[in-house]
């Protein structure tokens, strides 16, 4: 049976132990101990986040997050994938 919460087993384990993930090579790892260093836990606990909240978690500026978002949306639009998302 597939998990519907979107968490990995390792994310659940960190939450249960109340200890941050130490797997820095994981592509989902972030330096944000309040949410167990895991982007999946961040989304699970907070739901949709503002660009400022994302910037805080990744230790970059709001402006840089906005640049990344703009580039990603442009790429999705060029691939005709933008209709998959609601704004």
C-alpha positions as CSV (number, residue, x, y, z in Angstrom):
1,X,0.0,0.0,0.0
2,X,1.4,3.4,-1.0
3,X,1.7,6.1,1.6
4,X,-0.7,9.1,1.0
5,X,1.1,11.6,3.2
6,X,4.1,12.0,0.8
7,X,6.7,11.2,3.4
8,X,9.5,8.7,3.0
9,X,10.1,6.1,5.7
10,X,13.3,7.9,6.7
11,X,11.3,11.1,7.2
12,X,8.8,9.3,9.4
13,X,11.7,7.8,11.4
14,X,13.3,11.3,12.0
15,X,9.9,12.7,13.1
16,X,9.3,9.8,15.4
17,X,12.8,10.1,17.0
18,X,12.5,13.9,17.0
19,X,16.0,14.1,15.5
20,X,17.2,15.8,12.3
21,X,18.3,13.8,9.3
22,X,22.0,13.4,8.9
23,X,21.9,12.2,5.3
24,X,23.4,15.3,3.7
25,X,23.8,13.6,0.4
26,X,20.0,13.1,0.1
27,X,18.5,15.5,-2.5
28,X,15.7,16.4,-0.1
29,X,18.1,17.4,2.8
30,X,18.0,21.0,3.9
31,X,19.9,22.7,6.7
32,X,16.7,23.5,8.7
33,X,16.7,21.5,11.9
34,X,13.3,22.8,13.0
35,X,11.8,20.5,10.4
36,X,14.3,17.6,10.7
37,X,16.4,18.8,7.8
38,X,13.9,17.4,5.3
39,X,12.0,19.2,2.6
40,X,9.3,16.5,2.7
41,X,8.7,17.2,6.4
42,X,8.6,21.0,5.7
43,X,5.9,20.5,3.2
44,X,4.1,18.0,5.3
45,X,4.0,20.3,8.4
46,X,3.4,23.6,6.6
47,X,1.6,22.8,3.3
48,X,2.0,25.5,0.6
49,X,4.7,28.1,1.6
50,X,5.5,31.6,0.5
51,X,8.7,32.3,-1.4
52,X,10.0,34.0,1.7
53,X,9.4,30.8,3.7
54,X,11.2,28.7,1.1
55,X,14.1,31.2,1.0
56,X,14.4,31.0,4.8
57,X,14.6,27.2,4.7
58,X,17.2,27.1,2.0
59,X,19.3,30.0,3.3
60,X,19.0,32.1,0.2
61,X,17.4,35.4,-0.6
62,X,13.7,35.9,-1.6
63,X,14.9,37.4,-4.8
64,X,16.9,34.3,-5.7
65,X,13.9,32.1,-5.0
66,X,11.8,34.3,-7.2
67,X,14.4,34.0,-10.0
68,X,14.4,30.2,-9.7
69,X,10.5,30.1,-9.7
70,X,10.4,32.4,-12.8
71,X,12.9,30.2,-14.7
72,X,11.1,27.0,-13.7
73,X,7.7,28.3,-14.8
74,X,9.1,29.5,-18.1
75,X,10.6,26.0,-18.7
76,X,7.3,24.3,-17.8
77,X,5.4,26.7,-20.1
78,X,7.8,25.9,-23.0
79,X,7.2,22.2,-22.5
80,X,3.4,22.7,-22.4
81,X,3.3,21.4,-18.8
82,X,2.1,24.6,-17.2
83,X,-1.6,23.7,-17.6
84,X,-1.1,20.9,-15.1
85,X,-0.8,23.5,-12.3
86,X,-3.4,25.8,-10.8
87,X,-2.5,29.3,-9.8
